Amino acid sequence: MYRVGVIGLGMMGLTHIEAWSKNPQATITAIADQDAKRLSGEDVAAANLDGLAETNFDYNTVKKYTDAFELIADPDIDIVDICLPTHLHLMFTKAAVEAGKHVLVEKPLARNFTDAQAIVEIAKSTNKIVMPAQCMRFWPGWDWLKQVIDNKTYGNVLSANFKRMGSHPKGAFYENGDLNGGGLLDIHIHDTDFIQFLFGMPSAVSSTGYSFHTNKTDHVVTQYFYDQVPLVTAEGGWWTVDDTPFVMTYTVTFEKAVAIFDIAQGSHVTLKQPNQDAVQLSMTGEMGYQSEINYFVDCVKNNQQPTIVTPQEAANTIKISEAEQGSVEQGKKVYLS
């Protein structure tokens, strides 16, 4: 049984706690947060979409720390799950690895590419598992898309479009673009990462967008340039109006099919092939958060570095995101190679 310490009891920390509680090979041993009310369960972080931060976790069954470094130093902890504000990821990943722990670190891997690359080097320096939590790589319907693209099941991809919009989370961190990177780095990064997962690094990006909640880009539309795919685009960010419905979609046009996913329509992919009626392919299964944690535990158990998502790929996603921010600011295409 792997003993887990979760640092940060915000929206994603609680989401991870629920996933850990469902893994039979792991048990939550300790939690850490600077907020004593969150540690006691008296104050529970709010989520900006359904399915997040929902847990029946019993706070009285674990050790509690207001100092995360004390949790990291606890000899009864095997795995440290870092769900802290983005700019703190490097500091606590470094401390956890130096303490001999396995590390799961919430997305984005770091606030900037320099810090992300430092985490890559830290991961290379240890025989422990260090894995970024990029949940879309594990999401039902999205893992299916990866498989059919890799296998060319419906021929080559001609276009791929992604959209993800959510309500702006509240709190000081989410109001400070210098810390969170705006909606571009906080929510749109899911699709930037998934596009890299599907097609590799783009040669360039061209982005437009605006700031609203922060001083960084909070809503962005990007075209990603690839030699092998004529058209790849993604739109993402935070709505200007609270409680606007969450949007998470993709539309992928193949030579021999069109595949559409819309979370508002349920857990299925609509597939249309020539001379056939459209069909709905059921994509039931665990949420991506559960699958990524189960995969991480398997990596620890088997002493195998993760391959579905690696620190270097997560760092490369931040490199692409920085190019997108640069394109918005400069008003022109930004090249990555």
SERO-4910 file (N, C-alpha, C, O; in steps of 0.05 Angstrom, whole numbers):
BEGIN
 pado doro    nc1    nc2    nc3   cac1   cac2   cac3    cc1    cc2    cc3    oc1    oc2    oc3
  Met    A     17    -24      0      0      0      0     18     25      0     34     28     18
  Tyr    A     14     42    -20     30     66    -22     17     88     -5     -7     93     -7
  Arg    A     34    102     10     25    123     28     28    150     15     50    157      7
  Val    A      6    164     13      5    189     -4      2    213     14    -14    213     33
  Gly    A     17    234      8     13    260     20      5    280     -1     19    284    -21
  Val    A    -18    293      3    -28    313    -16    -23    341     -6    -31    348     17
  Ile    A     -9    357    -22     -3    384    -14    -20    403    -30    -19    404    -55
  Gly    A    -37    418    -16    -55    437    -29    -83    427    -30    -88    407    -44
  Leu    A   -101    439    -15   -129    429    -13   -148    448    -28   -171    452    -19
  Gly    A   -139    458    -50   -157    473    -68   -174    455    -85   -176    431    -79
  Met    A   -185    466   -106   -202    450   -124   -189    425   -134   -202    403   -133
  Met    A   -164    427   -144   -151    403   -155   -141    384   -133   -141    360   -137
  Gly    A   -133    395   -110   -125    377    -88   -147    359    -80   -143    335    -75
  Leu    A   -172    370    -77   -195    354    -69   -202    334    -91   -210    312    -85
  Thr    A   -200    342   -116   -205    324   -138   -186    301   -137   -194    278   -142
  His    A   -161    306   -132   -141    284   -131   -146    267   -106   -144    242   -108
  Ile    A   -154    279    -84   -160    263    -60   -182    242    -66   -180    219    -58
  Glu    A   -203    251    -80   -224    232    -87   -214    209   -104   -222    186   -101
  Ala    A   -196    216   -123   -185    195   -140   -166    176   -125   -167    152   -129
  Trp    A   -150    187   -107   -133    170    -90   -149    151    -73   -142    128    -70
  Ser    A   -172    161    -63   -188    144    -45   -200    120    -60   -209    101    -47
  Lys    A   -201    121    -86   -213     99   -102   -192     80   -113   -198     60   -126
  Asn    A   -166     86   -107   -145     68   -116   -138     48    -94   -131     56    -72
  Pro    A   -141     22    -99   -138      2    -78   -109     -2    -69   -103    -15    -49
  Gln    A    -90      9    -84    -62      6    -78    -50     30    -63    -26     31    -58
  Ala    A    -67     50    -57    -57     74    -44    -75     82    -21    -99     76    -21
  Thr    A    -63     96     -2    -79    108     20    -68    135     26    -44    140     27
  Ile    A    -86    154     31    -77    181     38    -69    181     67    -85    175     85
  Thr    A    -44    188     72    -33    187     99    -31    215    111    -33    218    135
  Ala    A    -28    235     94    -24    263    104    -34    283     84    -34    277     60
  Ile    A    -42    306     94    -50    329     77    -36    354     87    -30    356    111
  Ala    A    -32    373     69    -19    398     78    -33    421     64    -40    420     40
  Asp    A    -37    442     80    -48    468     69    -42    489     90    -44    484    114
  Gln    A    -37    513     81    -32    535    100    -57    544    114    -56    557    135
  Asp    A    -80    538    102   -106    546    113   -116    525    133   -122    503    125
  Ala    A   -116    532    159   -125    513    179   -153    503    175   -160    481    181
  Lys    A   -171    521    165   -198    513    161   -201    492    138   -218    474    139
  Arg    A   -184    495    118   -184    474     97   -173    448    108   -183    427    100
  Leu    A   -153    449    125   -142    425    137   -163    410    153   -162    385    155
  Ser    A   -180    424    166   -200    412    183   -225    403    168   -241    387    178
  Gly    A   -228    413    143   -251    407    127   -274    427    132   -295    424    120
  Glu    A   -269    446    150   -289    466    155   -294    484    131   -317    492    126
  Asp    A   -273    490    116   -275    506     92   -267    489     68   -244    479     67
  Val    A   -285    485     49   -280    468     27   -278    485      1   -295    501     -4
  Ala    A   -257    481    -14   -253    496    -39   -276    491    -59   -285    469    -62
  Ala    A   -284    513    -72   -305    511    -92   -293    503   -119   -270    510   -125
  Ala    A   -309    490   -135   -300    482   -162   -314    500   -183   -335    511   -178
  Asn    A   -301    502   -206   -313    519   -227   -326    501   -249   -334    512   -269
  Leu    A   -329    475   -243   -344    458   -261   -352    432   -246   -339    424   -227
  Asp    A   -374    420   -255   -384    396   -242   -363    373   -243   -349    370   -263
  Gly    A   -362    358   -221   -345    335   -220   -318    340   -207   -303    321   -201
  Leu    A   -311    365   -202   -287    372   -189   -292    378   -159   -313    387   -152
  Ala    A   -272    372   -143   -272    378   -114   -296    366   -100   -305    376    -80
  Glu    A   -305    343   -110   -327    328    -97   -316    304    -83   -307    285    -96
  Thr    A   -316    304    -56   -305    281    -41   -318    279    -14   -327    299     -3
  Asn    A   -319    254     -4   -329    249     23   -306    243     42   -309    228     62
  Phe    A   -283    253     35   -258    248     50   -262    255     80   -272    276     87
  Asp    A   -252    237     97   -253    242    126   -226    254    135   -206    240    137
  Tyr    A   -227    280    141   -203    295    148   -191    285    174   -168    291    180
  Asn    A   -206    271    190   -196    263    217   -180    237    216   -170    228    237
  Thr    A   -176    226    193   -162    200    191   -133    203    182   -119    183    179
  Val    A   -123    228    178    -96    232    167    -81    252    184    -92    267    200
  Lys    A    -55    252    180    -38    273    191    -43    299    176    -50    299    153
  Lys    A    -40    321    190    -45    348    179    -21    366    183    -10    367    205
  Tyr    A    -13    380    162     10    398    163      2    425    152    -10    427    131
  Thr    A     10    446    166      8    473    154     34    479    139     34    498    123
  Asp    A     55    465    144     80    468    130     84    444    111     89    422    121
  Ala    A     83    449     85     85    427     66    112    414     67    115    390     61
  Phe    A    133    428     75    160    416     76    160    395     99    176    375     97
  Glu    A    144    398    119    143    378    140    129    353    130    138    331    137
  Leu    A    109    356    113     97    332    101    117    318     84    120    293     84
  Ile    A    132    333     68    152    321     50    173    305     66    183    285     58
  Ala    A    180    316     90    200    303    107    190    279    122    205    264    134
  Asp    A    164    275    122    151    253    137    160    226    126    155    220    103
  Pro    A    173    209    142    183    183    132    160    164    125    165    143    113
  Asp    A    136    170    134    113    152    128    100    158    101     79    147     95
  Ile    A    112    176     86    101    184     60    118    172     37    142    175     37
  Asp    A    105    158     18    119    148     -5    115    166    -30    134    169    -46
  Ile    A     91    177    -32     84    193    -56     75    221    -47     59    223    -28
  Val    A     85    241    -60     76    268    -55     61    278    -80     71    278   -102
  Asp    A     36    287    -75     19    298    -97     18    328    -93      7    338    -73
  Ile    A     30    343   -112     32    372   -110      9    385   -126      9    385   -150
  Cys    A     -9    397   -111    -32    411   -122    -32    440   -113    -52    451   -104
  Leu    A    -10    452   -116     -5    480   -107     -7    499   -131     -7    491   -154
  Pro    A     -8    526   -125     -6    545   -147     18    540   -164     39    532   -155
  Thr    A     15    545   -190     34    537   -210     62    547   -205     81    531   -209
  His    A     66    571   -195     93    582   -191    108    568   -169    132    572   -166
  Leu    A     95    551   -153    107    537   -131    116    508   -138    128    494   -122
  His    A    109    499   -162    113    471   -169    143    463   -168    150    442   -158
  Leu    A    160    480   -179    188    474   -180    200    470   -152    213    450   -146
  Met    A    194    489   -134    205    488   -107    198    462    -92    215    450    -80
  Phe    A    173    455    -94    164    432    -79    170    405    -93    173    385    -79
  Thr    A    171    405   -119    180    381   -133    209    375   -126    216    352   -120
  Lys    A    226    395   -126    254    392   -119    257    381    -91    272    363    -86
  Ala    A    241    392    -72    243    383    -44    234    355    -41    246    339    -27
  Ala    A    212    347    -55    202    320    -53    221    299    -64    225    278    -53
  Val    A    232    306    -87    252    287   -100    276    284    -82    286    262    -78
  Glu    A    286    306    -71    309    305    -53    303    289    -28    321    278    -15
  Ala    A    278    288    -20    270    272      3    264    243     -4    257    227     13
  Gly    A    268    236    -29    265    208    -38    236    199    -43    230    176    -41
  Lys    A    219    218    -50    191    212    -55    186    210    -85    199    222   -102
  His    A    165    194    -92    153    195   -118    136    220   -119    125    228    -99
  Val    A    133    232   -143    119    258   -145    100    258   -168    106    252   -191
  Leu    A     75    266   -161     55    273   -181     51    303   -179     45    313   -157
  Val    A     54    318   -201     51    347   -199     30    356   -219     30    350   -243
  Glu    A     11    371   -208    -12    381   -224     -3    399   -247     18    412   -246
  Lys    A    -19    399   -268    -13    417   -291    -20    446   -283    -36    450   -265
  Pro    A     -8    465   -297     15    462   -315     40    455   -298     41    460   -274
  Leu    A     59    442   -311     83    433   -297     96    455   -281    106    451   -259
  Ala    A     97    479   -293    110    502   -280     99    528   -292     84    527   -312
  Arg    A    107    550   -281     97    576   -291    110    584   -317     98    598   -333
  Asn    A    134    575   -322    148    582   -346    165    558   -356    169    539   -341
  Phe    A    175    560   -380    190    538   -392    216    534   -377    225    511   -374
  Thr    A    229    555   -367    254    552   -352    250    535   -328    266    516   -323
  Asp    A    230    541   -312    224    525   -288    216    496   -296    223    477   -282
  Ala    A    200    494   -317    192    467   -326    216    450   -334    217    426   -327
  Gln    A    235    462   -348    258    447   -356    275    440   -332    288    419   -332
  Ala    A    275    456   -311    289    449   -287    276    425   -274    290    408   -263
  Ile    A    250    423   -275    236    399   -265    244    374   -281    247    352   -270
  Val    A    246    378   -307    255    356   -325    282    345   -316    286    321   -314
  Glu    A    300    363   -310    327    354   -301    326    341   -274    341    322   -269
  Ile    A    309    351   -256    305    338   -230    295    310   -233    305    292   -220
  Ala    A    276    307   -251    264    280   -256    285    261   -267    285    237   -261
  Lys    A    303    271   -284    325    254   -295    345    246   -273    359    226   -277
  Ser    A    347    261   -252    367    257   -232    360    235   -211    376    228   -194
  Thr    A    335    225   -212    325    207   -192    315    181   -204    307    181   -228
  Asn    A    315    160   -188    302    135   -197    273    134   -188    259    114   -193
  Lys    A    263    155   -176    235    157   -168    218    166   -192    229    176   -212
  Ile    A    192    162   -190    174    170   -211    165    199   -208    155    206   -186
  Val    A    169    215   -228    160    243   -228    142    246   -253    151    244   -275
  Met    A    116    251   -248     97    252   -270     80    276   -269     68    282   -248
  Pro    A     77    291   -291     58    313   -292     30    302   -295     26    281   -307
  Ala    A     10    315   -283    -18    307   -284    -32    321   -307    -46    341   -303
  Gln    A    -29    310   -331    -42    321   -355    -66    303   -361    -64    283   -376
  Cys    A    -89    309   -349   -111    290   -347   -124    284   -374   -135    263   -378
  Met    A   -123    302   -394   -136    298   -419   -124    274   -435   -138    262   -451
  Arg    A   -100    268   -429    -88    245   -443   -100    219   -434    -96    198   -446
  Phe    A   -116    220   -412   -129    196   -401   -159    197   -403   -173    179   -393
  Trp    A   -170    218   -415   -199    223   -414   -214    205   -433   -205    202   -457
  Pro    A   -236    193   -425   -251    176   -443   -260    192   -468   -271    214   -465
  Gly    A   -256    181   -491   -263    195   -516   -240    209   -528   -238    212   -552
  Trp    A   -222    218   -510   -197    232   -519   -175    211   -522   -159    213   -541
  Asp    A   -174    191   -505   -155    169   -508   -163    153   -533   -145    143   -548
  Trp    A   -189    151   -539   -198    138   -564   -188    153   -588   -179    141   -607
  Leu    A   -190    180   -587   -181    196   -610   -151    192   -615   -143    190   -638
  Lys    A   -135    192   -594   -106    187   -597   -102    160   -611    -85    158   -629
  Gln    A   -116    140   -604   -112    113   -615   -120    112   -645   -104    101   -661
  Val    A   -142    124   -652   -150    122   -680   -133    140   -698   -129    134   -722
  Ile    A   -122    161   -687   -104    178   -703    -77    163   -707    -67    161   -730
  Asp    A    -67    151   -686    -41    136   -688    -44    113   -707    -26    107   -722
  Asn    A    -67     99   -707    -71     76   -723    -82     82   -751    -85     64   -768
  Lys    A    -87    108   -756    -98    117   -782   -123    101   -789   -128     94   -812
  Thr    A   -139     96   -769   -164     80   -772   -182     92   -793   -194     77   -808
  Tyr    A   -184    118   -795   -201    132   -814   -185    149   -834   -195    168   -845
  Gly    A   -160    141   -838   -142    156   -856   -129    179   -841   -129    181   -817
  Asn    A   -117    197   -857   -102    219   -846   -122    240   -834   -145    242   -843
  Val    A   -111    256   -815   -127    278   -805   -123    302   -823   -101    310   -831
  Leu    A   -146    314   -831   -145    338   -847   -149    364   -830   -138    385   -837
  Ser    A   -165    362   -809   -169    384   -791   -176    374   -764   -188    353   -760
  Ala    A   -168    390   -743   -174    384   -716   -180    410   -701   -163    428   -701
  Asn    A   -203    411   -689   -211    436   -674   -219    428   -646   -234    409   -641
  Phe    A   -209    444   -627   -215    439   -598   -225    465   -586   -217    487   -593
  Lys    A   -244    462   -567   -253    485   -552   -258    478   -523   -269    457   -517
  Arg    A   -249    496   -505   -252    492   -476   -255    519   -462   -237    535   -463
  Met    A   -279    523   -451   -284    549   -437   -298    542   -411   -316    526   -409
  Gly    A   -289    556   -390   -300    552   -363   -302    578   -348   -291    598   -356
  Ser    A   -316    577   -325   -319    600   -308   -292    606   -295   -276    588   -290
  His    A   -287    631   -289   -262    639   -276   -263    630   -247   -281    638   -232
  Pro    A   -243    615   -238   -241    608   -210   -235    633   -193   -222    651   -203
  Lys    A   -244    633   -169   -240    656   -152   -216    653   -134   -206    631   -130
  Gly    A   -207    676   -123   -184    675   -105   -161    692   -115   -159    697   -139
  Ala    A   -143    699    -97   -121    716   -104   -103    705   -126    -94    719   -143
  Phe    A    -98    679   -125    -81    667   -145    -92    669   -172    -78    677   -191
  Tyr    A   -118    664   -175   -131    665   -202   -136    693   -212   -143    696   -235
  Glu    A   -131    713   -196   -134    741   -205   -107    753   -213   -106    775   -223
  Asn    A    -86    737   -209    -59    747   -215    -46    732   -238    -37    710   -235
  Gly    A    -47    745   -261    -36    732   -285     -7    726   -284      3    707   -297
  Asp    A      8    742   -269     37    737   -266     42    710   -252     62    697   -257
  Leu    A     23    702   -235     26    677   -221     13    653   -237     24    632   -238
  Asn    A    -11    658   -248    -26    636   -260    -23    634   -291    -30    614   -303
  Gly    A    -13    655   -304    -10    655   -333    -35    660   -348    -36    657   -372
  Gly    A    -57    668   -334    -82    673   -348    -96    648   -356    -86    626   -352
  Gly    A   -120    651   -368   -135    628   -377   -119    612   -397   -124    588   -400
  Leu    A   -102    625   -412    -86    610   -432    -69    588   -419    -69    566   -429
  Leu    A    -56    594   -397    -39    574   -384    -55    556   -365    -47    533   -360
  Asp    A    -77    566   -354    -91    551   -334   -111    530   -345   -112    508   -336
  Ile    A   -126    538   -366   -146    520   -376   -142    512   -406   -145    489   -413
  His    A   -134    532   -422   -129    526   -450   -106    507   -454   -104    493   -474
  Ile    A    -88    506   -434    -64    489   -436    -72    459   -439    -56    443   -450
  His    A    -96    451   -429   -105    424   -433   -105    416   -462    -95    395   -470
  Asp    A   -115    434   -479   -117    428   -508    -90    431   -522    -84    416   -540
  Thr    A    -75    451   -513    -48    454   -524    -32    428   -519    -18    418   -537
  Asp    A    -34    418   -495    -20    393   -489    -30    369   -505    -15    353   -515
  Phe    A    -57    368   -508    -68    345   -522    -61    346   -552    -56    326   -564
  Ile    A    -60    370   -563    -52    373   -591    -23    364   -594    -16    350   -614
  Gln    A     -6    371   -575     22    361   -576     22    330   -574     38    317   -588
  Phe    A      5    319   -557      3    290   -553     -5    277   -580      6    255   -586
  Leu    A    -22    289   -595    -31    278   -620    -11    281   -643     -6    262   -658
  Phe    A      0    305   -645     15    312   -669     44    320   -665     58    324   -684
  Gly    A     53    321   -640     80    330   -634     82    360   -633     62    374   -631
  Met    A    107    370   -633    111    399   -631    104    413   -658    113    404   -679
  Pro    A     88    434   -656     83    449   -681    107    465   -689    125    471   -673
  Ser    A    108    473   -714    131    489   -724    126    519   -716    145    534   -713
  Ala    A    101    526   -713     94    554   -706     66    555   -695     50    536   -698
  Val    A     59    578   -682     32    583   -673     25    611   -681     42    629   -683
  Ser    A     -1    616   -685    -12    642   -690    -37    646   -672    -56    631   -675
  Ser    A    -36    664   -654    -56    667   -633    -67    695   -632    -53    715   -636
  Thr    A    -93    697   -625   -106    722   -618   -121    718   -592   -130    695   -586
  Gly    A   -125    739   -577   -139    736   -552   -140    762   -537   -133    783   -547
  Tyr    A   -151    760   -513   -154    785   -496   -151    778   -467   -154    755   -459
  Ser    A   -145    798   -451   -144    796   -422   -170    807   -410   -182    826   -421
  Phe    A   -179    795   -389   -204    805   -376   -202    802   -346   -205    822   -331
  His    A   -196    778   -336   -194    773   -307   -166    779   -297   -163    786   -273
  Thr    A   -146    777   -314   -118    780   -305   -104    798   -325   -116    809   -344
  Asn    A    -78    801   -321    -62    817   -340    -49    800   -361    -33    810   -377
  Lys    A    -56    774   -362    -47    756   -384    -71    749   -401    -93    757   -396
  Thr    A    -66    732   -421    -88    725   -440   -107    706   -426    -99    684   -418
  Asp    A   -132    714   -425   -153    698   -411   -171    683   -430   -185    665   -422
  His    A   -171    690   -456   -187    677   -476   -170    678   -502   -163    700   -511
  Val    A   -165    655   -514   -146    654   -536   -157    636   -558   -170    616   -552
  Val    A   -151    642   -583   -155    624   -605   -128    621   -620   -115    641   -626
  Thr    A   -120    596   -624    -94    591   -635    -96    572   -659   -111    552   -658
  Gln    A    -80    578   -679    -75    558   -700    -47    547   -696    -27    562   -693
  Tyr    A    -45    521   -697    -19    507   -693    -11    496   -721    -27    484   -735
  Phe    A     14    501   -729     22    495   -756     38    468   -757     58    465   -742
  Tyr    A     29    450   -774     42    424   -777     44    418   -807     26    425   -823
  Asp    A     65    405   -815     68    397   -843     47    375   -850     37    375   -872
  Gln    A     41    357   -831     25    334   -837     -5    338   -834    -21    321   -843
  Val    A    -13    360   -821    -41    365   -816    -48    393   -826    -36    412   -816
  Pro    A    -66    396   -845    -70    423   -857    -81    444   -837    -74    467   -839
  Leu    A    -98    435   -818   -111    455   -801   -115    444   -773   -130    425   -769
  Val    A   -102    457   -754   -105    450   -725   -110    475   -710    -93    493   -710
  Thr    A   -132    477   -696   -139    501   -681   -150    494   -653   -161    472   -649
  Ala    A   -148    513   -635   -160    510   -608   -168    537   -597   -154    557   -601
  Glu    A   -190    537   -584   -200    561   -570   -203    554   -540   -214    532   -534
  Gly    A   -195    571   -523   -198    565   -494   -195    589   -476   -183    609   -484
  Gly    A   -205    586   -452   -202    607   -432   -224    608   -413   -239    588   -409
  Trp    A   -227    631   -400   -248    636   -379   -269    654   -390   -264    674   -403
  Trp    A   -294    646   -385   -316    664   -392   -315    690   -377   -303    691   -355
  Thr    A   -326    711   -388   -328    736   -373   -350    736   -352   -350    752   -333
  Val    A   -370    719   -356   -394    718   -339   -394    692   -323   -392    671   -334
  Asp    A   -396    694   -296   -397    671   -279   -420    653   -286   -441    662   -295
  Asp    A   -416    627   -281   -437    606   -284   -446    602   -313   -467    590   -318
  Thr    A   -430    612   -332   -435    604   -360   -427    575   -363   -407    566   -352
  Pro    A   -443    559   -377   -438    530   -379   -410    524   -389   -399    537   -407
  Phe    A   -398    503   -378   -372    494   -386   -373    481   -414   -392    467   -421
  Val    A   -353    487   -430   -352    476   -457   -326    460   -460   -304    470   -454
  Met    A   -329    436   -470   -305    419   -476   -312    402   -501   -327    383   -499
  Thr    A   -301    410   -524   -308    396   -549   -284    391   -566   -263    404   -563
  Tyr    A   -287    372   -584   -269    371   -607   -284    362   -632   -304    348   -630
  Thr    A   -275    370   -655   -285    361   -681   -260    355   -698   -244    372   -703
  Val    A   -258    330   -705   -234    321   -721   -244    310   -748   -261    291   -748
  Thr    A   -234    321   -769   -241    312   -796   -219    294   -807   -196    303   -811
  Phe    A   -226    269   -812   -207    250   -824   -214    248   -854   -234    259   -863
  Glu    A   -198    233   -869   -204    228   -897   -229    212   -900   -244    214   -920
  Lys    A   -235    194   -880   -257    175   -883   -277    177   -860   -294    160   -857
  Ala    A   -276    198   -845   -296    201   -823   -293    229   -810   -274    243   -814
  Val    A   -314    236   -795   -314    260   -778   -321    250   -750   -341    236   -746
  Ala    A   -305    259   -730   -310    251   -702   -315    276   -686   -300    296   -688
  Ile    A   -337    276   -670   -345    299   -654   -349    290   -625   -363    271   -620
  Phe    A   -336    305   -607   -341    301   -578   -351    328   -567   -340    349   -572
  Asp    A   -372    326   -550   -383    349   -537   -392    340   -509   -412    325   -507
  Ile    A   -377    349   -489   -384    339   -462   -412    346   -453   -424    333   -436
  Ala    A   -423    367   -465   -451    375   -458   -471    354   -469   -494    353   -459
  Gln    A   -463    338   -488   -481    318   -499   -477    290   -487   -492    271   -493
  Gly    A   -458    288   -468   -454    262   -455   -427    249   -462   -412    261   -477
  Ser    A   -423    226   -451   -397    212   -454   -397    194   -479   -398    169   -476
  His    A   -398    206   -501   -396    191   -526   -383    208   -548   -381    232   -546
  Val    A   -374    194   -569   -364    207   -593   -384    202   -615   -391    179   -620
  Thr    A   -391    223   -629   -408    220   -653   -390    216   -677   -373    232   -682
  Leu    A   -393    193   -691   -376    186   -713   -393    184   -738   -413    169   -739
  Lys    A   -385    199   -759   -399    198   -785   -380    189   -806   -359    201   -811
  Gln    A   -386    166   -820   -370    156   -842   -386    157   -868   -411    159   -867
  Pro    A   -373    156   -890   -387    159   -916   -409    137   -919   -405    114   -913
  Asn    A   -432    146   -929   -454    128   -936   -464    112   -912   -476     90   -915
  Gln    A   -460    123   -888   -471    110   -864   -484    131   -846   -476    154   -847
  Asp    A   -503    122   -830   -514    140   -811   -494    146   -789   -477    130   -783
  Ala    A   -496    169   -778   -478    176   -755   -485    158   -732   -508    151   -727
  Val    A   -464    149   -718   -467    132   -695   -454    145   -670   -436    161   -673
  Gln    A   -465    138   -647   -454    148   -622   -438    125   -609   -449    105   -601
  Leu    A   -412    130   -606   -394    110   -594   -392    116   -564   -383    137   -556
  Ser    A   -402     98   -547   -401    103   -518   -373    103   -508   -357     86   -515
  Met    A   -367    123   -491   -340    127   -480   -342    127   -449   -330    144   -436
  Thr    A   -357    108   -439   -360    107   -410   -333     98   -397   -317     85   -410
  Gly    A   -330    106   -373   -305     99   -358   -299    120   -337   -315    138   -332
  Glu    A   -276    117   -325   -268    135   -304   -261    163   -316   -253    165   -339
  Met    A   -265    183   -299   -255    210   -307   -225    209   -310   -212    192   -298
  Gly    A   -214    227   -326   -186    227   -331   -169    229   -306   -146    218   -305
  Tyr    A   -179    243   -285   -163    246   -260   -158    218   -247   -137    213   -237
  Gln    A   -179    202   -248   -177    175   -236   -157    158   -253   -140    145   -241
  Ser    A   -160    159   -279   -143    142   -296   -114    150   -294    -96    133   -294
  Glu    A   -108    177   -292    -81    185   -291    -68    177   -264    -45    169   -264
  Ile    A    -83    178   -242    -72    170   -216    -68    139   -216    -48    130   -206
  Asn    A    -87    124   -227    -83     95   -229    -59     88   -245    -43     70   -238
  Tyr    A    -54    103   -267    -31     98   -284     -5    105   -269     14     90   -270
  Phe    A     -6    127   -254     17    135   -238     25    114   -218     48    107   -214
  Val    A      5    103   -204     10     82   -184     22     58   -197     40     45   -186
  Asp    A     12     51   -221     23     28   -235     53     33   -242     69     14   -241
  Cys    A     59     57   -250     87     64   -256    104     61   -231    127     50   -233
  Val    A     95     70   -208    110     67   -183    113     37   -177    135     29   -170
  Lys    A     91     22   -179     92     -6   -172    111    -21   -189    126    -39   -179
  Asn    A    112    -15   -215    129    -29   -234    156    -17   -237    173    -27   -253
  Asn    A    161      5   -223    186     20   -225    193     27   -255    215     23   -264
  Gln    A    172     37   -268    175     44   -296    168     74   -300    147     83   -291
  Gln    A    185     89   -313    179    117   -319    155    119   -337    151    103   -355
  Pro    A    138    139   -333    113    142   -349    120    147   -378    140    161   -384
  Thr    A    104    137   -396    107    142   -425     83    157   -436     86    171   -457
  Ile    A     59    154   -424     36    168   -435     40    198   -432     32    214   -449
  Val    A     52    206   -410     59    235   -406     86    236   -391     90    221   -372
  Thr    A    104    252   -401    131    254   -389    136    283   -381    123    302   -391
  Pro    A    155    288   -363    162    315   -355    170    332   -379    164    356   -381
  Gln    A    185    320   -398    194    335   -421    171    344   -439    171    366   -449
  Glu    A    152    326   -443    129    334   -459    113    356   -445    103    375   -458
  Ala    A    110    354   -418     95    375   -404    110    402   -405     98    423   -407
  Ala    A    137    401   -405    153    425   -408    149    436   -436    147    461   -440
  Asn    A    149    419   -456    145    428   -484    118    441   -487    115    460   -503
  Thr    A     97    432   -473     71    444   -474     73    473   -464     60    491   -476
  Ile    A     88    477   -444     91    505   -434    107    522   -454    101    546   -457
  Lys    A    126    510   -467    140    524   -489    121    533   -510    122    556   -520
  Ile    A    102    516   -518     82    523   -538     64    545   -527     58    564   -542
  Ser    A     56    543   -502     38    563   -490     52    590   -489     39    611   -493
  Glu    A     77    591   -483     92    616   -483     93    628   -511     92    653   -514
  Ala    A     95    611   -531     95    621   -558     67    633   -565     65    653   -579
  Glu    A     46    620   -555     19    631   -559     16    658   -546      5    677   -558
  Gln    A     25    661   -521     24    687   -507     40    708   -523     31    731   -526
  Gly    A     63    700   -533     80    718   -549     66    726   -575     69    749   -583
  Ser    A     52    707   -587     38    714   -612     15    734   -607     11    752   -623
  Val    A      1    730   -585    -20    750   -578     -8    777   -574    -19    797   -584
  Glu    A     14    779   -559     26    805   -553     38    818   -577     37    842   -580
  Gln    A     50    802   -595     64    813   -618     46    816   -643     53    830   -661
  Gly    A     23    802   -642      5    804   -665     16    790   -690     10    799   -712
  Lys    A     32    769   -687     43    755   -710     49    726   -703     49    718   -679
  Lys    A     54    710   -723     60    682   -720     87    680   -705    106    696   -710
  Val    A     89    661   -687    113    656   -672    123    628   -678    108    608   -676
  Tyr    A    148    626   -686    160    600   -694    173    586   -670    185    599   -653
  Leu    A    171    560   -669    182    544   -648    206    528   -657    220    516   -640
  Ser    A    212    527   -682    235    512   -692    251    528   -712    271    518   -722
***
